Amino acid sequence: MREKSWLRDYGLILLTGAAVGIAALVLTAAGNPKNMGFCIACFLRDIAGAAGMHSAAAVQYVRPEIIGIVLGAMAAALAAKEFRAKAGSSPACRFLIGAFVMIGALAFLGCPLRMVIRLGGGDLTAVAGLVGFIAGILIGVVCLRRGFSLGRAYPVRSGEGTVLPGIMVLLLILLLAAPGLLKFSESGPGSMRAFWCVSLAGGLVVGVLAQRSRLCMAGGMRDAVMLRDFRLLSGFLAIWVTVTIGNLIQGSYDLSALSQPVAHSQYLWSALGMALVGWGSILLGGCPLRQLILAGEGNGDSALTVLGMIVGAAFAHNFGLAGAADSVAEDGTYVVGGIGAAGMTAVVLGFAVLLVITLTHLPKKEEN
């Protein structure tokens, strides 16, 4: 009985984690940037660039993986009769938090999912991000224990729940039928991409499985701390193990803190950026991947959060807030990347904004 119970509780989440890890490895082999495969923040940033919302030529492409995740989650929710259009849970605050979560992620150069994938490739610079992410989650847990809540969402007309899936369908149509209306990177990370069919299929598989298993990077750590429930966290670890094993088999595992792809060694700001992501994700009720899944299930507030992330990405690149990867100059000098003064200011501002939102959404003390 215990074995059956364990398989029931952990089987699907472990399968999902392994599938995400395999998808990341396959997509990387098919052309996506190394130590990436999947990155919600990076791919939303690329979509913002493809739509002309920022002019960073190296990161512009409509990533079919994002489209697949949302549509896969929607298909799974409809099949399970779990698609429910709802909204009204502090949408403006969610939009703002989503924007700053994206700014924090781009300071680190990756979302929580890419952080795990980078660790699975031996990227030691990602350890700073992991430390910061955990710290941010712990701050968020303290907020939850003090009664923080963005409120409850209410049932709305079904059209509200189809907004983000509809946008994703439109992007796919533009990518395939009217690519001239979009921008495409000719160099840099945005030019590194798997064939669209492979990318879309990978996104669909991840979207379906993540919807059924409720996979969430931030939620796994939150549940482990608050409830001593390690189910979601096991999915997080399954991704890490799968990617590590895959890289070792392929001979692409590189345990180093130097010259890692699309990464920088400005450790303090990597940690602070991911702390902002962790805290914001707890306030939102899920990491960037989970927000895509919830939007696919009909949650209009999560859809608005994703749009906030896209706008945050545009701001990050239009105003020089995003991090720059370490590089090697022509003379062989190692150049440390990271974020500049504007990016540092934006991260600090993000903490201030999250603090204000937290304080204004705590239970009011009863007057005697």
MOGI-V320550 format. One record per pair of residues at least 6 apart in sequence whose ideal C-beta (glycine too) atoms are under 8 Angstrom apart, sorted by the first residue. I is the first residue (numbers start at 1). GAP is how many residues later the second one is. Records with the same first field share a line. If there is no record, write none. Layout:
BEGIN
I=GAP ; GAP
END
This chain:
BEGIN
9=222
10=221 ; 224
12=197 ; 200 ; 201
13=200 ; 201 ; 202 ; 218 ; 219 ; 221 ; 222 ; 225
14=220 ; 221 ; 224
15=194 ; 198
16=190 ; 193 ; 194 ; 196 ; 197 ; 199 ; 219 ; 222
17=198 ; 217 ; 218 ; 219 ; 220 ; 221 ; 222 ; 225
18=220 ; 221 ; 224
19=186 ; 187 ; 190
20=18 ; 93 ; 186 ; 189 ; 190 ; 195 ; 215 ; 218 ; 219 ; 222
21=96 ; 99 ; 217 ; 218 ; 219 ; 220 ; 221 ; 222 ; 225
22=220 ; 224
23=14 ; 15 ; 179 ; 182 ; 183
24=12 ; 13 ; 14 ; 93 ; 96 ; 215 ; 219
25=12 ; 217 ; 218 ; 221 ; 222 ; 225
26=11 ; 172 ; 176
27=10 ; 11 ; 38 ; 167 ; 171 ; 172 ; 175
28=6 ; 7 ; 8 ; 9
29=221
30=164 ; 165 ; 168 ; 169
31=161 ; 162 ; 163 ; 164
32=160 ; 161 ; 162 ; 167
33=9 ; 156 ; 159 ; 228 ; 229
34=87 ; 218 ; 227 ; 228
35=79 ; 82 ; 83 ; 86 ; 88 ; 225 ; 226 ; 227 ; 228
36=6 ; 74 ; 78 ; 81 ; 153 ; 225 ; 226
37=80 ; 206
38=27 ; 75 ; 76 ; 79 ; 164 ; 168
39=71 ; 72 ; 74 ; 75 ; 78
40=26 ; 71 ; 73 ; 74 ; 247 ; 248 ; 249 ; 252
41=61 ; 64 ; 65 ; 69 ; 70 ; 73 ; 247 ; 268 ; 272
42=17 ; 67 ; 68 ; 69 ; 72 ; 147 ; 220
43=20 ; 22 ; 23
44=19 ; 22 ; 58 ; 244 ; 262 ; 265 ; 266 ; 269
45=9 ; 14 ; 57 ; 61 ; 268 ; 271 ; 272 ; 277
46=13 ; 14 ; 15 ; 16 ; 17 ; 139 ; 143 ; 144
47=14 ; 15 ; 16 ; 19 ; 124 ; 263
48=6 ; 262 ; 263 ; 265 ; 266 ; 269
49=6 ; 7 ; 8 ; 10 ; 11 ; 12 ; 134 ; 136 ; 141 ; 264 ; 268
50=10 ; 11 ; 12 ; 132 ; 133 ; 134
51=11 ; 131 ; 132
52=131
53=257 ; 258 ; 260 ; 261
54=259 ; 260 ; 262 ; 263 ; 264
55=262 ; 263
56=261 ; 266
57=126 ; 128 ; 129 ; 130 ; 131 ; 133
58=127 ; 129 ; 130 ; 131 ; 132 ; 133
59=126 ; 129 ; 130 ; 131 ; 258
60=122 ; 123 ; 124 ; 125 ; 130
61=123 ; 124 ; 129 ; 130 ; 132
62=109 ; 110 ; 112 ; 113 ; 120
63=130 ; 136
64=108 ; 111 ; 132 ; 135 ; 136 ; 139
65=134 ; 135 ; 137 ; 138 ; 141
66=102 ; 137 ; 226
67=101 ; 102 ; 104 ; 105 ; 133 ; 136
68=131 ; 132 ; 133 ; 134 ; 135 ; 136 ; 137 ; 138 ; 139
69=134 ; 135 ; 137 ; 138 ; 141 ; 220 ; 223 ; 224 ; 227
70=94 ; 95 ; 98 ; 137 ; 222 ; 225 ; 226
71=94 ; 97 ; 98 ; 132 ; 133 ; 136 ; 225
72=131 ; 132 ; 133 ; 134 ; 135 ; 136 ; 138 ; 139 ; 224
73=134 ; 135 ; 137 ; 138 ; 219 ; 220 ; 221 ; 222 ; 223 ; 224
74=9 ; 91 ; 133 ; 222 ; 223 ; 224
75=129 ; 132 ; 133
76=6 ; 131 ; 132 ; 135 ; 136 ; 220
77=6 ; 134 ; 219 ; 220 ; 221
80=132
82=129 ; 215
83=78 ; 214 ; 215
84=71 ; 77 ; 213 ; 214
85=70 ; 71 ; 72 ; 73 ; 74 ; 75 ; 76 ; 77 ; 213 ; 215
86=67 ; 68 ; 69 ; 70 ; 74 ; 75 ; 212 ; 213 ; 214 ; 215
87=66 ; 67 ; 69 ; 73 ; 212 ; 213 ; 214 ; 217
88=63 ; 64 ; 65 ; 66 ; 68 ; 212 ; 213
89=61 ; 62 ; 63 ; 64 ; 212
90=60 ; 61 ; 211 ; 271
91=209 ; 210 ; 213
93=57 ; 264 ; 268
94=56 ; 190 ; 207 ; 208 ; 210 ; 211 ; 214
95=209 ; 210 ; 212 ; 213 ; 216
96=212 ; 257 ; 261
97=183 ; 186 ; 187 ; 208 ; 211 ; 256 ; 257 ; 260
98=182 ; 186 ; 193 ; 206 ; 207 ; 208 ; 209 ; 210 ; 211 ; 214
99=209 ; 210 ; 212 ; 213 ; 216
100=176 ; 180 ; 212 ; 246 ; 249 ; 250 ; 253 ; 254
101=175 ; 176 ; 179 ; 180 ; 183 ; 187 ; 208 ; 211
102=186 ; 206 ; 207 ; 208 ; 210 ; 211 ; 214
103=170 ; 173 ; 209 ; 212 ; 213 ; 218 ; 219 ; 240 ; 243 ; 244 ; 247
104=168 ; 169 ; 170 ; 171 ; 172 ; 173 ; 176 ; 243 ; 246
105=6 ; 168 ; 169 ; 172 ; 183
106=167 ; 206 ; 207 ; 210 ; 211 ; 215 ; 216 ; 217
107=162 ; 163 ; 165 ; 166 ; 169 ; 214 ; 215 ; 216 ; 232 ; 236 ; 239 ; 240
108=7 ; 21 ; 24 ; 161 ; 162 ; 165 ; 166 ; 169 ; 215
109=153 ; 154 ; 155 ; 161 ; 213 ; 214 ; 216
110=7 ; 8 ; 16 ; 19 ; 152 ; 153
111=166 ; 176 ; 177 ; 178
112=21 ; 105 ; 106 ; 162 ; 165 ; 166 ; 169 ; 175 ; 176 ; 177
113=104 ; 126 ; 174 ; 175 ; 176
115=11 ; 14 ; 15 ; 18 ; 102 ; 159
116=101 ; 120 ; 123 ; 124 ; 127
117=122 ; 126
118=7 ; 8 ; 11 ; 142 ; 145
119=7 ; 8 ; 11 ; 121 ; 124 ; 125
120=119 ; 120 ; 121 ; 122 ; 123 ; 124 ; 126 ; 127
121=122 ; 123 ; 126 ; 131 ; 132 ; 133 ; 139
122=122 ; 125 ; 131 ; 132 ; 133 ; 134
123=131 ; 133 ; 134 ; 137 ; 140
124=131 ; 132 ; 133 ; 136
125=132 ; 135 ; 138 ; 139 ; 140 ; 142 ; 145
126=137 ; 144
128=139 ; 140 ; 142 ; 143 ; 146
129=141 ; 142 ; 144 ; 145
130=144
131=140 ; 143
132=138 ; 139 ; 140 ; 141 ; 142 ; 143 ; 146
133=84 ; 85 ; 88 ; 141 ; 142 ; 144 ; 145
134=87 ; 144
135=136 ; 140 ; 143
136=138 ; 139 ; 140 ; 141 ; 142 ; 143 ; 144 ; 145 ; 146
137=81 ; 84 ; 85 ; 88 ; 141 ; 142 ; 144 ; 145
138=87
139=136 ; 139 ; 140 ; 143
140=78 ; 82 ; 138 ; 139 ; 140 ; 141 ; 142 ; 143
141=81 ; 84 ; 85 ; 141
143=136 ; 139 ; 140 ; 215 ; 219
144=78 ; 82 ; 138
145=81
146=216 ; 217
147=215 ; 216
148=135 ; 210 ; 213 ; 214
149=212
150=133 ; 134 ; 135 ; 211
151=210
153=146 ; 147 ; 148
156=144
158=140
160=138 ; 140
161=136 ; 137 ; 138 ; 139 ; 142
162=136
163=137 ; 140
164=131 ; 132 ; 138 ; 139 ; 142 ; 143
165=130 ; 131
172=28
174=7 ; 8
175=7 ; 21
176=20
184=6 ; 7
185=6
189=73
193=6
194=8
207=85 ; 86 ; 89
209=6
210=79 ; 80 ; 83
211=82 ; 85 ; 86
213=22
214=18 ; 76 ; 79
215=17 ; 20 ; 74 ; 75 ; 78
216=16 ; 70 ; 71 ; 73 ; 74
217=19 ; 64 ; 70 ; 72 ; 73
218=60 ; 63 ; 64 ; 68 ; 69 ; 72
219=13 ; 66 ; 67 ; 68 ; 71
220=10 ; 11 ; 12 ; 13 ; 14 ; 15 ; 16
221=12 ; 15 ; 57
222=60
223=6 ; 7 ; 8 ; 9 ; 10
224=6 ; 8 ; 9
244=9
247=6
254=6
257=8
258=7 ; 68 ; 76
259=67 ; 69 ; 75
260=66
261=64
262=63
263=62 ; 63
264=6 ; 59 ; 60 ; 61 ; 62 ; 72 ; 73 ; 74
265=61 ; 71 ; 72 ; 73
266=57 ; 70 ; 71 ; 72 ; 73
269=54 ; 69 ; 70 ; 74 ; 75 ; 78
270=53 ; 68
272=75
273=50 ; 66 ; 74
275=76
276=71 ; 74 ; 75 ; 78
277=10 ; 11
279=72 ; 75
280=70 ; 74
281=6 ; 7 ; 9
283=71 ; 74 ; 75
284=7 ; 18 ; 21
285=9
286=7 ; 8 ; 16
288=18 ; 21
291=11 ; 14 ; 15 ; 18
292=10 ; 14
294=8
295=7 ; 8 ; 10 ; 11
315=6
316=6 ; 27 ; 30
319=23 ; 27
320=20 ; 22 ; 23
321=18 ; 21 ; 22 ; 25
322=17 ; 21
323=14 ; 15 ; 16 ; 20
324=13 ; 14 ; 15
325=12
326=8 ; 9 ; 10 ; 11
327=7 ; 8 ; 10
328=6 ; 7
329=6
339=8
END
